[in-house]
Amino acid sequence: MLYRTAGQFKTSYKSDQALFPIKQDAFLLGIIGLFVLAIFPLTASEFAFQTMLIPVMIYALAALGLNILTGYAGQLSLGTGAFMGVGAYACYKMVTLMPWMNPLVAILLSGVFSAGVGVLFGIPSLRIKGFYLAIATLAAQFFLVWLFEKWAWLYNYNASGAIQVPNLTVFGGYVTGPQADSIVQYYVVLGIVALMTMLCINLTRGNLGRTWKATRDMDIAAELIGINLMKSKLTAFAISSYIVGVAGALYVFMWKGAAEPNLFDIPLSFQVLFIAIIGGLGSVLGNYLGAILIVGLPVVLNLVPATLGLAISSAMVEHLNIMIVGSLIVFFLIVEPHGLNQLWRLIREKLIIWPFPH
């Protein structure tokens, strides 16, 4: 009865196509917004910020970028980690070459460089697809990580080969570096992630999103009805890489604080891919659900045994995490290929008609 939609009439096409046509959805989003904007920041500890709240949003944004490319446009990619690295290194070079630049502007501009690299490596998608395209993006992954390691100019010729995030301020307060407060970084990440999410929602609901879906479902038929496949595929690579690049800049500047080239290696690409698969390809909400599960699972595996007084080594926790994540991927691929987002959709449909049978 709480989710009953009876009486919610739509009298125009605009109201029917609203972002939240059902009042309960808007109310639920308002509750989530209250928790995210006020309750979590005021009650969370430093541990919660650094292990759950900030990384969940950053990983969700990276998975959202991959989902634009793979879930909506149907182009496989295994180079997400490297494109995140492009964004991180681009942001680092901008704030070191131009110290006067606002760090938030640098983070948003870093995605432009990642988009350019993404389009460059997306050109093979015009001729190849599927497994062969995945191999091409995997080659981009290895090449870019090698470039991060060998091109000393990228890390300002640091002897350690790592980039160290400097202390940067906005309106007199530190937002990056060792002196930055986790609450400030949390709100910065929240604002950028919310902006990117709204951008993706509007893109996927519009003409460009329908073009991507047509290309994904059957590119030959899409071309026959007049869709420009080159424009469709390359815009998907550009927008996806832009979002992933911004996520990479946040990953280093708002969470890690420092980075070496191997941080952006193939395990990061697979971790983002797992989040997209478990959350649900072709969805926006699924990226957040998948990120909560993937990021929160190791935290739970560490805290529960300690709470129960059980002594489990960190190596065992890591092995358990890998086994559980692998099992979940196999489960969702077999039982529910559309992931956690589809489970929520089914629950929502049940709530709408409850207590009547389906």
KAUR-V624245 format. One record per residue. RES is the residue in one small letter. PHI is phi in whole degrees, 0 to 359 (* if undefined). D_CENTER is the distance of its C-alpha to the mean C-alpha in whole Angstrom. Layout:
# KAUR-V624245
RES PHI D_CENTER
RES PHI D_CENTER
This chain:
# KAUR-V624245
m * 34
l 290 31
y 248 29
r 293 32
t 259 32
a 299 35
g 92 37
q 267 33
f 272 35
k 248 33
t 251 36
s 211 34
y 297 31
k 298 29
s 291 29
d 290 28
q 263 25
a 296 24
l 298 20
f 231 22
p 291 25
i 257 26
k 299 27
q 297 26
d 295 22
a 295 23
f 295 25
l 296 22
l 296 19
g 297 22
i 296 22
i 299 19
g 298 19
l 298 22
f 295 20
v 290 17
l 275 20
a 235 23
i 292 23
f 300 20
p 298 21
l 278 25
t 249 25
a 284 22
s 271 24
e 300 22
f 298 22
a 294 19
f 298 18
q 277 17
t 252 16
m 230 14
l 296 14
i 290 12
p 297 10
v 300 9
m 292 7
i 292 6
y 294 5
a 296 3
l 294 2
a 298 2
a 294 3
l 296 4
g 297 6
l 295 7
n 294 8
i 302 10
l 282 12
t 268 12
g 285 12
y 263 14
a 263 16
g 74 17
q 256 16
l 287 16
s 214 14
l 240 14
g 246 14
t 299 10
g 299 11
a 293 14
f 292 12
m 296 10
g 296 14
v 300 15
g 297 13
a 294 15
y 291 18
a 297 18
c 296 18
y 297 20
k 294 23
m 294 23
v 283 23
t 271 26
l 283 28
m 232 28
p 301 28
w 283 29
m 291 25
n 297 23
p 299 20
l 292 18
v 294 19
a 298 19
i 296 15
l 290 15
l 285 17
s 299 16
g 294 13
v 295 16
f 293 18
s 296 14
a 296 15
g 298 19
v 293 18
g 297 16
v 295 19
l 300 21
f 277 20
g 272 19
i 302 23
p 301 24
s 294 22
l 287 25
r 243 27
i 236 25
k 206 23
g 67 22
f 301 22
y 292 24
l 292 21
a 300 19
i 295 22
a 297 21
t 289 18
l 294 19
a 297 22
a 298 19
q 302 17
f 292 21
f 294 22
l 293 20
v 296 20
w 299 24
l 295 24
f 301 22
e 278 25
k 266 28
w 271 27
a 296 28
w 299 28
l 296 24
y 250 25
n 56 28
y 57 30
n 295 30
a 297 32
s 280 29
g 76 27
a 250 24
i 256 22
q 245 23
v 289 21
p 282 24
n 283 25
l 239 24
t 241 25
v 226 25
f 55 28
g 85 29
g 247 27
y 286 25
v 244 21
t 225 20
g 92 23
p 299 25
q 272 26
a 286 23
d 273 23
s 296 20
i 295 20
v 297 20
q 297 17
y 299 16
y 291 17
v 296 16
v 297 12
l 300 13
g 296 14
i 292 12
v 295 9
a 297 11
l 298 13
m 295 10
t 295 9
m 297 13
l 299 13
c 293 11
i 299 13
n 290 16
l 294 16
t 288 15
r 272 18
g 261 20
n 297 22
l 297 20
g 297 18
r 294 21
t 295 22
w 299 18
k 294 19
a 295 23
t 295 22
r 294 20
d 290 23
m 195 26
d 293 26
i 294 29
a 296 30
a 297 28
e 293 29
l 293 33
i 269 32
g 106 31
i 280 28
n 280 27
l 295 25
m 299 25
k 296 23
s 297 21
k 289 19
l 288 19
t 293 18
a 296 15
f 296 15
a 294 15
i 292 13
s 299 10
s 293 11
y 299 11
i 296 8
v 295 7
g 296 10
v 298 10
a 298 7
g 295 10
a 296 12
l 296 11
y 304 11
v 270 14
f 281 16
m 251 15
w 225 15
k 288 16
g 85 19
a 201 20
a 204 19
e 248 21
p 304 20
n 290 20
l 295 17
f 258 15
d 285 17
i 302 16
p 302 15
l 294 12
s 298 11
f 292 12
q 297 11
v 294 7
l 296 10
f 298 11
i 299 8
a 294 8
i 290 12
i 293 13
g 291 11
g 124 12
l 291 12
g 79 13
s 217 12
v 262 9
l 299 11
g 301 10
n 296 6
y 287 8
l 296 11
g 294 10
a 294 8
i 299 11
l 291 13
i 291 12
v 284 12
g 282 15
l 301 17
p 299 18
v 295 19
v 296 21
l 295 23
n 276 24
l 277 25
v 298 27
p 299 30
a 295 30
t 294 31
l 275 33
g 79 35
l 264 34
a 262 34
i 236 31
s 290 30
s 296 27
a 295 27
m 295 28
v 299 25
e 296 22
h 295 24
l 298 24
n 299 20
i 296 20
m 294 23
i 292 21
v 297 18
g 299 20
s 295 22
l 295 19
i 297 18
v 298 21
f 300 22
f 291 19
l 295 20
i 270 24
v 275 24
e 219 21
p 299 19
h 273 17
g 74 15
l 296 15
n 298 15
q 292 18
l 297 20
w 295 19
r 297 20
l 293 23
i 298 24
r 296 24
e 295 26
k 296 29
l 293 29
i 295 30
i 262 33
w 299 34
p 266 36
f 278 37
p 289 37
h 285 34
